[in-house]
Amino acid sequence: MTHLTVDKPPRSRPASAGRPGRLRRFSATSPSWLFAAPALLVYAVVVLYPAASGVVYAFTDWSGIGQDMSFVGAANFLTLLDDEQAMGSIGNTLLLTLAIVAVQNGVGLLLALGVHAKLRSRALLRVVFFSPVVVSPVMVAFLWKYVYNPDPSAGLNGLLGLEVDWLGDPSVALWSIAGMVVWQYAGYSMVIFLAGLEGVPRELHEAAMIDGAGTFQRFRYVTWPLLAPALTINLMLSTIGGLKLFDQVFAATNGGPGYATETLSTVLYKQAFVFGKFGYSTAIALVLALFVAAVSLVQISYLRSREVAS
């Protein structure tokens, strides 16, 4: 009996089946940082190089025009200590930051608790409360300049029946700026707190209710400890935003009346672009950056330890 053998046609293989392609070899053997190299290069050119140049200029008397400059050592920093306007702006910056951090996060938490409840209009309320965040800070400043109109029959005065010069009275102007910032960014804090509330398991609330815990007790012993990560983020963002506040102050009062609402950022701007003292202004910027970094490190270390404890 004879056996017939049929030759099978050879299979067609992809061209890349015999050897890995160049892209596959590159991804398998190359360090991962090579993929981030283009972004790192752009970051170095746009951020790192200007920052390093600013540190150098802080020790010079550069006017911002041309290449003529001379090394002055720590003279700019000593001038900062003797500058009453700059030192007063530090106090204003700290007061603004404390007011913004406390009120913004308090209002944001209350709004988050409100829209987290089972309301039919909660989706609409979330949009309404968050909408000021997407508006330009300069636009918000001009809007609130109308709200703070000193005319007794207009704006907030007309609504409340008052006669207050909100932006012209040195004893009130700083807090008016704080109210403006809180109005704009309370919705941002609300969204972060709301994300934390959404992550609280319902089973914990149900167990607490079975144990006889009331509404306040459930918030105090169940919800509040689990909001620690959201609180950390909100406190960090609002603190940094308050310390470097510029847009709203510049557009609403330009640091006035007098120096009542002057912040370090507005002093920095004026020294650079009004008086042409770029060396001095970069020294102020360096002090501000180091101060923000120090406050942030202390704050994050404390808040992280609080999260662990919670």
C-alpha positions in Angstrom: 0.0 0.0 0.0 1.5 3.2 -1.0 1.2 6.4 1.0 0.8 9.6 -0.7 2.5 12.6 0.9 1.1 16.0 0.1 3.5 18.9 0.5 1.9 21.7 2.5 2.5 25.2 1.2 4.8 27.2 3.5 3.0 29.5 5.9 3.4 33.2 5.2 4.9 34.9 8.2 4.8 38.6 8.9 8.0 40.4 8.1 8.5 41.3 11.7 7.8 37.8 13.1 11.4 36.6 12.7 12.9 39.6 14.6 11.6 42.2 16.9 11.0 45.6 15.4 13.1 48.6 16.1 10.4 50.2 18.3 10.0 47.0 20.3 13.7 46.7 20.8 13.9 50.3 21.9 11.1 50.0 24.4 12.6 46.8 25.9 16.2 47.9 26.3 16.1 51.7 26.8 15.7 53.4 30.2 12.3 54.7 30.9 13.5 58.2 31.4 14.2 58.5 27.7 10.5 58.6 27.1 10.2 61.6 29.4 13.2 63.3 27.9 11.2 65.7 25.6 9.0 66.8 28.4 11.9 67.2 30.8 13.8 69.3 28.2 10.8 71.6 27.8 10.4 71.9 31.6 14.1 72.7 32.0 14.0 75.5 29.4 10.6 77.0 30.5 10.9 76.5 34.3 14.3 75.5 35.6 16.5 77.9 33.6 14.4 81.0 34.4 14.3 80.0 38.0 18.1 79.6 38.2 18.6 82.9 36.4 16.3 84.6 38.9 18.4 83.3 41.8 21.5 84.8 40.1 19.7 88.1 39.4 18.6 88.4 43.1 22.3 89.1 44.0 22.7 91.8 41.3 21.5 95.4 40.6 20.1 94.5 37.2 17.5 97.0 35.9 15.9 94.6 33.5 17.2 96.2 30.4 20.5 95.3 28.7 23.4 93.3 30.2 24.8 95.9 32.5 24.7 94.6 36.1 27.0 94.2 39.0 27.1 91.8 41.9 25.8 93.4 45.1 25.7 90.3 47.4 23.0 90.3 50.0 22.2 94.1 49.6 18.8 93.3 48.0 17.7 91.1 50.9 18.9 93.8 53.4 16.9 96.4 51.5 13.8 94.1 51.8 14.2 94.0 55.6 14.3 97.9 55.7 11.5 98.3 53.2 8.4 99.3 55.2 6.1 98.7 52.2 7.5 95.2 51.6 7.4 94.2 55.3 3.8 95.5 55.6 2.9 93.4 52.6 4.1 90.3 54.3 1.7 90.9 57.1 -1.2 91.6 54.6 -0.3 88.4 52.8 -0.4 86.3 56.0 -3.7 87.8 57.1 -5.2 87.2 53.7 -4.0 83.6 53.6 -5.3 82.8 57.1 -8.7 84.3 56.2 -8.9 82.6 52.9 -7.8 79.2 54.2 -10.3 79.2 57.1 -13.4 80.6 55.4 -12.9 79.0 52.0 -12.5 75.5 53.4 -15.3 76.0 55.9 -17.7 77.2 53.2 -16.5 74.5 50.8 -17.2 71.8 53.4 -20.7 73.1 54.1 -21.5 73.3 50.4 -20.2 69.7 49.9 -22.3 68.4 52.7 -25.3 70.2 51.3 -25.0 69.0 47.7 -24.1 65.5 48.9 -27.5 65.1 50.4 -30.3 63.5 48.5 -31.7 66.5 46.7 -33.3 66.6 43.3 -31.4 69.7 42.3 -28.0 68.6 43.7 -26.5 68.2 40.2 -27.5 71.8 39.3 -26.3 73.1 42.6 -22.9 71.5 42.0 -22.6 73.3 38.7 -23.8 76.6 40.1 -21.4 76.5 43.1 -18.4 75.5 41.0 -19.0 77.9 38.1 -17.1 80.9 39.6 -13.9 78.7 39.6 -13.7 78.7 35.8 -14.0 82.5 35.5 -10.9 84.6 35.1 -9.7 86.1 38.4 -9.5 89.5 36.7 -13.1 89.2 35.6 -14.1 88.3 39.1 -12.2 91.3 40.4 -14.1 93.7 38.1 -17.4 92.1 38.9 -16.8 92.5 42.6 -15.7 96.1 42.1 -19.3 96.7 41.1 -20.6 94.6 44.0 -18.4 96.7 46.4 -19.6 100.0 44.9 -19.5 102.6 47.7 -22.8 104.2 46.5 -25.4 103.4 49.2 -28.0 102.6 46.5 -25.8 100.2 44.5 -24.2 96.8 44.9 -23.8 95.2 48.3 -24.5 98.5 50.1 -27.9 98.8 48.4 -28.7 95.2 49.2 -27.8 95.4 52.9 -28.7 99.1 53.4 -25.1 100.0 54.3 -22.7 102.9 53.5 -19.4 101.1 53.5 -16.5 101.9 51.2 -15.5 98.3 50.8 -12.4 98.8 48.7 -11.6 102.4 49.8 -11.5 102.0 53.6 -8.1 100.7 54.8 -9.7 98.8 57.7 -12.2 96.9 55.4 -10.4 96.6 52.0 -8.2 93.6 52.9 -11.2 91.5 54.1 -13.2 92.5 51.0 -10.4 91.0 48.9 -10.6 87.9 51.0 -14.4 87.6 50.5 -13.9 88.0 46.8 -11.4 85.1 46.7 -13.5 82.9 48.9 -16.5 83.5 46.6 -14.6 82.3 43.6 -12.8 79.3 45.0 -15.1 77.9 47.6 -16.6 75.7 44.9 -13.2 74.3 44.2 -12.9 73.2 47.8 -16.4 71.9 47.6 -15.5 69.5 44.8 -12.5 68.1 46.6 -14.5 67.6 49.8 -17.4 66.1 47.8 -15.0 63.5 46.3 -14.0 62.6 49.8 -17.6 62.3 50.9 -18.3 60.0 48.0 -15.6 57.7 49.2 -17.1 57.2 52.7 -18.7 53.7 52.8 -22.4 53.7 53.6 -21.9 50.6 55.8 -20.1 52.7 58.3 -22.9 55.2 58.6 -25.5 52.4 58.8 -23.5 50.7 61.6 -23.2 54.0 63.5 -27.0 54.5 63.2 -27.6 51.1 64.5 -25.4 52.0 67.5 -27.6 55.0 68.1 -25.2 57.8 66.7 -26.9 61.0 65.7 -26.1 63.1 62.6 -23.4 65.2 64.3 -21.8 62.1 65.9 -21.7 60.3 62.6 -20.0 63.3 61.0 -17.6 63.7 63.9 -16.5 60.1 64.3 -17.1 58.6 60.8 -17.1 61.2 58.1 -14.6 63.7 59.4 -11.7 61.3 60.0 -12.1 59.8 56.5 -12.0 63.4 55.0 -8.4 63.8 56.1 -6.9 63.3 52.6 -9.4 65.8 51.1 -8.7 68.3 53.9 -4.9 68.0 53.2 -5.3 68.8 49.6 -7.7 71.7 50.2 -5.5 73.3 52.9 -2.4 73.0 50.8 -4.0 74.5 47.7 -5.7 77.4 49.5 -2.5 78.2 51.5 -0.3 78.3 48.4 -2.9 80.3 46.5 -3.3 82.8 49.4 0.5 83.3 49.8 1.0 84.1 46.1 -2.3 86.1 45.6 -1.9 88.7 42.9 -4.6 89.0 40.2 -7.6 89.9 42.3 -5.6 92.4 44.4 -4.0 94.1 41.4 -7.2 94.4 39.4 -9.4 95.5 42.3 -7.2 97.8 44.4 -3.7 97.8 43.0 -2.5 97.4 46.6 -4.5 100.4 47.9 -5.9 102.4 49.6 -2.3 103.3 50.5 -0.6 100.0 51.2 -3.7 98.4 52.9 -4.0 95.5 50.5 -0.4 95.3 49.2 0.9 91.7 49.0 4.3 90.4 48.3 3.3 89.6 44.8 2.1 93.1 44.0 5.2 94.6 45.6 7.3 92.3 43.4 5.4 93.3 40.3 5.8 97.1 41.0 9.5 96.9 41.8 10.1 95.0 38.5 7.8 96.7 36.0 7.2 100.1 37.6 10.5 101.0 39.2 12.7 98.9 37.0 14.5 97.2 39.9 14.6 93.6 38.6 17.4 92.6 40.9 15.5 93.6 43.9 12.2 92.2 42.6 13.8 88.8 42.0 15.1 88.9 45.6 11.6 89.4 46.8 10.4 86.5 44.5 13.1 84.2 45.9 12.1 85.0 49.5 8.4 84.4 48.6 9.3 81.1 46.9 11.3 79.9 49.9 8.6 81.0 52.3 5.9 79.2 50.4 8.1 76.0 50.2 8.8 76.1 53.9 5.2 76.6 54.9 4.1 73.8 52.5 6.6 71.4 53.9 5.6 72.0 57.5 1.9 71.8 56.5 2.2 68.7 54.5 4.2 66.9 57.2 1.6 67.7 59.9 -1.4 66.9 57.7 0.1 63.6 56.6 0.7 62.6 60.2 -2.9 63.6 60.9 -4.1 61.3 58.1 -2.1 58.4 59.5 -3.6 59.1 63.0 -7.1 59.2 61.6 
